């Protein structure tokens, strides 16, 4: 039986790494996309290969259309099919609204929303061409419901991702392609290391009902489930994974 294939953007580190490794454990071959974390992406590939899977690193800057072309050219040359496409690449840039520059706006939106849109389009076209009843998973954020200072561009882009998930699901349902989203909250990633970072994590965790951050592996396992036949009737919706972080905020508004 031919192995299924997943393409994960931004898979060299953080949540994308957790997703890539979880999909590999579930039996997928994985295209590990990265932009600047080449050594980390290579390590993800080594881990997948050590577990008996196949993985290929692909470098591309999806904030530009030429980068989207490079990504899918590299992918199609390495793999003959696409079953699961995960849009994880994202840029987090914070600035006060009155100080946000056009450059910052474009940097965030071009990757977090435009890049995601056109990567999804290319993925869906490939699935349709091969007759694959595939799944597209969009990673957004609990910023789409919660409101934090200095996040106007990032939050708006991620809110756009949630709405795009709904509209893509409607348009792609006739092709047998499901589109789902995951909206993580605070998640432990590589830069959350060191004593100062540890104290910050403890401080923030005290305000989360579950008293901890998510792990990339947990987000990865959620992705595996949403891509599986067991979730075959789920489309056009976004799963929030924030340990209840938004619940006190919503409760305070009553």
N, C-alpha and C positions, 0 to 999 in steps of 0.2 A: 504494500500500500504506500502510495506517495506521501511523504511527510508534508505536513502543513508548514507554511512560511509566514512569518510576521516581520513587519518593518516597524521599528520603533525610532522615532526622532528624538534627539537629545538623550541618547542612551548611554553616554559615556560616564555618567555620574548621577547621583541623586535618585529621584523618582524614576527617571528613565532607565537607569541601571537596574533598579529593583524590578521594573516591569520586564525588561529583557531577560533577566535571569529567571523570573517566574515562568515566563512563556517557554523558555528553554526547558525548564524542569517538566513542563506540561507536554513536551514532545515536539515543540515547534523548532524549526530552523529559524535563525534570527538575523536580520540585517540591522547592524548596530550603527545608526547614524550619529554623527557628531559634527561640531563646527570647530571647536578649539581644544577639546580635551582628547587629543589623539592618544596619549599614553594611557589614559584611563579607559578609553574605548578598546584599546588593544588588550587591556587586562580583562575587560568584560568578555571579549572574544575568547581569550585563553580559558576563562572559567567555564564558558559554555562548552568549549571543545573538551575540556577535562571531564565534563559530565557526559560526554558521548554525543553531544549535539554538533550542529554545524552553524557557524556564525561568520559573517563577513563585515568588516568595518567600512563605512562609506562616509567620506567627508564632503560636506556641502553647507553653504550658507543659504538657508531657505528664506531669508528676508528679501532676497532678490530672486526674480523669476529664473535667472540663469542658474541659480543654485538649486531651485526645484528641478530644473532640467537635468542638472548634474546628478542629483540624488536618484532620480528614477532611471537615468541612463545606467548608473552604476548598479542599481537594483536589478533591472531587467537583464543585464549581462551576467549577473551572478545567479539569479533564480528564475525559474520558469513559471512561477505562479505567485499570487499574493492572496492570503486568506485573512490576515488581520493586519490592519494598519493603525498604529497608535501615534497620535499627535501629542507628543509630550514637550517638544522644544518650546521654550518660553524665556522671555527676558523680564526680569523684575527690576524696574527702575522707579524710585520714589522721589517726588519733588512736590513742594507746595504748589497749589493750582496757579497762583499768580507768578510763579517762577518757572513754570514748565515751558520748555523751549520746543519749537517745531522739530528740532533734531531728536530730543528725547521722545516726543510723541511718535515720530516715525520709527524710531528704533524699536519701541515696544510693539506698536501696532503691526509693523511690517513682518515681525516674526510671530507674535502671539495670535494674530487674527488673519492677516493676509496670507502669510506663509502657510498657516494651518488650512485655510480655505483651498489654496491651490494644490497643496499636497494631497488633500482629501479628494479633490477633483481628479487628479492623476491616478490616485489609488483606486477610486471607483471606476474610472474608465478601464483600468487594467483588469479589475475584477469582472466587469461586464464583458470585456473582450474574451476572457477565458471561461465565461459561464460560471464563475465562482460566486456562491452565496456567502459573501464575506462580511466582515465586521469592521467598522471604523470606530475607534475609541478616542474621544477628545478629552484631554486633561485640562480642566479649568481651575477654579479656586473657590474657596468659601468667601472670598472677597466679593463674589457676585451677589451675596445677600448681606454680609456684614459690611460695615463702613468704618474704615480706618483713615487717619489723616495721611495726606500726601500720596494717596494711591489713585488719584482720579483717572489717569491714563491706564494703568494696569487693571484696575477694577472694571473699567468700561470695556477694555479689550476682552477680558475673561467673561463678562456678561454677554458680550457678542458671541463668544464661543458657545455658551449655553443655548442661545437662541439659534445659532447656526446648527447645533446638534439637532434641534427640533425640525428645522426646515429641511436639512439634509435627509433626515430620516423619512420625512414625507415624500420627498422627491425620489429617493432611492429604494423605497419599499417595493415598487413594481419590478425592480431588478433583483430582488431577493437579498439586498444588502441592508444590514442593520447598522444604525448609528447610535452610539450611547456615549455618555460622558461620566467622568469621575471628577469631583471637586474636592481635592484634599484641603485640609487646614494645615496647621503647623506639623511639619514632617522633619524627622532627623536626617540630615544630609551631611556630606563630608565637611562643609565649612562650620558645622555645629560641633567643633572639637576644641579642646583646650579648656582651661579652668574658667576663663571669663565666659566662654560660650556655654559651658555646663551650668554655671550659675544663672545665666539668662534663661536657659531651658527650664530650670527648676522654678524660676520666678514666673514664667509664663504658664508652665504646667499647673501651677497652683490655681489658675483661673479657669482651667479646662475641667469640666465635670469628670472626665475619665482620668485626670491628673497625670497625663503624659502626652508626648507627641506620637504621631503615627510613625511607622517605619516604612521605607521604600518597599520592603518585601510585602507588607500588608497591602499597599496600593497595587503592587504587582499581582497578588493573589486575587484581588477584586477584579482586576483586568482580565485575568484568566477565566474567572467565572462569567463575566459579562460577554466574553468572546465564545463561550462554550454553548453547546446545544441545550444545556440546562437553562440557559437564559434566552432561549430562542424566540420567546414572545415579548422580549423587552427591546424597545427601540424608542428613540426620541426623548429619552429621559436622562437625567444626570443624578448620579449617586453622590451624596455628600458624605465625606469621610473626614470629620474633624473632631471626633471624640466628644461631640456635643458642645464645641466651643461657642457656637452661635446661640445656644439656648439661654444662657444668662442675659445676653444682649436683648434677645427677643422678649424675655420675661420682664426686663426692666422697662420695656416700652408699653406694657399694659396699663 
